Amino acid sequence: MADSVADLRSLMSSHSPPLHALIVPSEDYHQSEYVSERDKRRAFVSGFTGSAGLALITMNEALLWTDGRYFLQAAQQLSDQWKLMRMEEDPAIDIWMADNLPKDAAIGVDTWCVSVDTAQKWQRDFAKKQLKLVETTRNLVDEVWKNRPPAQANPVIVHPLQFAGQSVADKLKELRKKLVQGKARAVIITALDEVAWLYNIRGSDVSYCPVVHAFAIATIDSAFFYVDKQKLSPEANTYMEENGIIVREYGDVSSDVVLLASNQLTSSSSTKRFEGNPKIVVGSATNIDNDASNAVEFVNDLIWVDPGACCFALYSKLSADKVLLQQSPLALAKALKNPVEIEGLKKAHIRDGAAVVQYLVWLDKQMQEIYGASGYFMEAESTERKKQLGTKRLTEVSVSDKLEEFRASKEHFRGLSFPTTSCVGSNASIIHYKPKAETCAELDPDCIYLFDSGAQYLDGTTDITRTVHFGKPTPHEKSSYTAVLKGHISLGNARFPNGTNGYTLDILARIPLWKDGLDYRHGTGHGIGSYLNVHEGPHQISFRPSALNVPLQVSMTVTDEPGYYEDGNFGIRIENVLIVKEGSTKFNFGDKGYLSFEHITWAPYQRKLIDASLLVPEEIEWLNEYHVKWFGLELKLRIVALWSVEMKDLASEDFTKGSALTDPLMHFTEIRQVYGAF
């Protein structure tokens, strides 16, 4: 990494014009959150492997900006050569450059890896100090990355209608209606999950995300797909032809955007260049209904570009006055799940919950047998450890591998949806900690264990976090866990009017923590795909202003995941996936209509980490009902009854006075037998 920075500085000096600074973004050509191995340029130069960050290299300094999720991780991974810049605490990158670079400084960046929004903001800010944003003639990191992983020709997979729930023809029809409404004649689609969703395809070009490296352009009467043609089987080619999708090479998107800008991109241009300079007839709206056709009697000459998703390199080929800079028309359409997708997500989460419970049962047994732990249910000091030299040991990696094994046994499993966060003790305070086999910690029955994990199934994507303890949690750990749980329940039980955004709701999950002076540095909820990206917009539940942009709507998915992280000690997070549904309220003020949430994640909350004296009756009632529903999904009725006895004791008048609870451990053998049948 040190050599790569030095090599980059040499290229910066020889560049025309010479560069005073080089920006290395995290994103690929599609502004993806998660990128392929060959696109991890920022990780290569800096050593920081988190998914979010921005590197800046000058002739004398190397700086790395990242957000609160990664402060601890970045501090551990960055060498002394690098300076960590904490977003929202330290000056932003544009402010730092304006204050520290000389007048007329040239700042280089590969504009394929920067969004329109970001590039335009930098240009405005730089102009105030006469700084210049320079598009590098090539990606300089690629020049110095000698062992850069090669591109892979992974196949394009057709996603069956039985899982997609809506045909390509219907999706294109709805898209073209939106083009007409926006007075646009075409849209450039750059986000990988949007391309996959629109054309009902999936792939494996990015780890954990079932997407294909591809672009798309949809016009009033044509649809183009830009991909390495080696990835298309004869069956996939036939599928494209049947759906009227014109396949072009991945690199052709650049020249085709130029043609699009001059009204010269037509279906015929996919096989031959133009004779007589043919034009799109903007207003002959084939493939859209009559109402839409009537709506384009007049020329609609705009090209729709999502400023947050489209790279600046493609945008620069268009006439700025002919561009509709607006959120992609596919973003909301993809987020509003159709009935088939909703049903698939629910089924996927039931199977996923079964795998998680199998894992907890297995892990509980291992912790007791290997480490002498009191176990998942019993709250007692650990006995003298049984583990002897040469006996089996459990590590953060080995147990997460076992969790993947349980998931892999489930129907429609296609892999994990992100690298599992499996962390014990102080490692759990690193919000997006990713264990490595050679350096990970061994499990400890006297420490909190947190696992945040998910899977990709053909019928849905999952994301779940549970925090557990196999020994005796401290009063502080219990009160902290209970505060997180109270926030989790508060948000999950919310009733709110139509038009409410996630910025407004975020506070509900934080109030119980704020009461004790606690908080967390990440958002509270994100959308989740239908066998697509585990993080999906455009909506979110967060304190960040971007959560103001899109209100929650019926059939959206969103996570509910508050947490608390104590540096060097422990971390707590609880996460379920929710579906937004119509809410039942006694009144309907303003005739707005009200919304609520339905939990579709099914795995228990650990009883012994809960300080029930901090719960109000409504919270206890919710826990009771959740666990009854959870058991009802997979367990025999007699097991439901046994658990209900214990949970009903929680709600009894004498509970907070220290009444003895039914010992669930006496029934755990039966429970384990039932789980083993999953």
Summary of the structure (lengths in Angstrom):
residues: 678
radius of gyration: 26.7
end to end distance: 47.2
largest distance: 88.7
contacts: 2317
relative contact order: 0.08
helix: 41%
strand: 19%
